[in-house]
Amino acid sequence: MAKDKHPTEKVGRNPKIHQNAETADKPARLKHAKPEAKNATKPNKKSPVNSLKSYPALAWAKFNGLSRNVKLASILTVILLLVGIFAFALSTDSSSNNEFANEDHVEIDDSAPRMGIAVTLQQGTLETKDEDGNWVDAPDDFQPEEGDALRTVGATSRSVLTFDDGSALRLDANSEVELISLNNERIVIRHLEGYTYSRVIPSDNRAYIVESKDAQYEAQGTAFKTSSSGDEQAVEVYQSKVHETSLNKIPEEGEKLTVKSLAEPSKDGTIQKLDVEEVKQDQFMLWNKNLDEQDDNFKNDLGFLKDFDAPDINITSHKDGETVLLDSNAQQGTIEFKGNTEKGSTLTVQSKSKGGSSPESVSVGANGDFTTPVLSAPLGSSVFEFVSKDRAGNKTTKNIRINFQRKSAPVSGSGSIVLEAEYNSVDDKIEATWAVTGGLEAEDGFKFVYNKSGNPTYGSDSSQLINTMSASITNPKSGESYYIRVCIYNSSDNECANYSNQIEVKIP
């Protein structure tokens, strides 16, 4: 039988010649070996398996050979490395979750139908983004959809977006939003800039959320205004309440929650009462109040916006401009006022002409009537300031001027002074004459007093000492009214008594 060629010879290569008997025998032994043994791998020192098994032992042996200080340093290095890796993982997760407050996902049915929304009022310029992400003017028939971005441009631009259920999202001037979700179960508005006002129809089956960079406001009723700017992220609640989920705080009607304020960091996370007087100066909120009052869905539930009417203050005793006569030796004036204001209001009064004075509380009765404590003020013209604030915070301020005069020494006779006055257009002056009845005598003369507010009084207003029965005011100001009186002057105490009637002369 012919001898079979070596496999290498079959392909034209010479077989490798083994130089010793041991290696020469190997082909014969392999030839008779079991088939599975041909592919078996014999472990040796260079085998990867053996190397992996030996690494921990070798590393441990090398570690044991180190000095104690080197061992401690090595352990500390490993610990710091692990802590750094863990911190990096946490910060990465935190930054991704905090980019917007709604990243804590809520399981909703994404197949649920979408809520319809329409632009129902557009003042000024409203813009949206086109397919390339460029801002363009929204067309007249613009129908917003989920994913759309909108913004008002210009100081007089405002817009109203109305949902199918009657809820409304209103944008102030220079404000920007994105319609993140219009899912019937979960409406999400991303507020990027400016101010928005949400008027929400309550629903047990749908969440309504406005989010900004660091805040998420979920409606619970509700009417609320959100602020989103470089200086502040905040919510003002005007009806019911809102749940802010990043801080887990719930401001209620008439309260403001400041989530983050760069201008006043101390306000971060704080809830404060709204000041109705400040809200009344907010043109955006006055605009929303007017729209709510015209909407059948909201006009009977205005919440904090319901009462913007300030309380009345009626002073029944004494009258503004009244002169109060005091004893001839009095060093100051004293007075007690009576009147009424809105029931349930708080009332204060302050003697503004008295140095170092402060407001004094006045008790208001169940029907609104009040009597002040006895108040003091300097002699002459003094002003008293009344401030009434109702339960909603609306405030009214009213000033009453009182002239305090000491009684003069008795004058001979009794009677009155009858004054007449008119404007002389030819000579451009006011001419006044008077007569004394009942035997009155003016040994030290008369004081001719006048002002432009009424009830002129010597010591407080302009005056002339006259020893005759006539006087004049030259070059009076056109369009002004001048109020004139005459009184009998007493030089011993520099006082005036027995005032005449008052004449008003209006200059054409």
Beta strands, then each sheet from edge to edge (+ up, - down):
strand 1: 117-129
strand 2: 135-137
strand 3: 149-163
strand 4: 168-171
strand 5: 176-183
strand 6: 186-199
strand 7: 207-211
strand 8: 216-228
strand 9: 232-244
strand 10: 255-261
strand 11: 270-273
strand 12: 313-317
strand 13: 323-326
strand 14: 333-335
strand 15: 338-341
strand 16: 346-351
strand 17: 360-362
strand 18: 369-371
strand 19: 375-377
strand 20: 380-389
strand 21: 395-406
strand 22: 416-424
strand 23: 429-437
strand 24: 446-451
strand 25: 462-466
strand 26: 470-474
strand 27: 481-490
strand 28: 495-497
strand 29: 503-506
sheet 1: 2+ 1- 3+ 4- 6+ 5-
sheet 2: 2+ 1- 3+ 4- 6+ 7+ 8- 9+ 10- 11+
sheet 3: 12+ 15- 18+
sheet 4: 13+ 21+ 20- 16+ 17-
sheet 5: 14+ 19-
sheet 6: 22+ 23- 26+
sheet 7: 25+ 24- 27+ 28-
sheet 8: 25+ 24- 27+ 29-
end
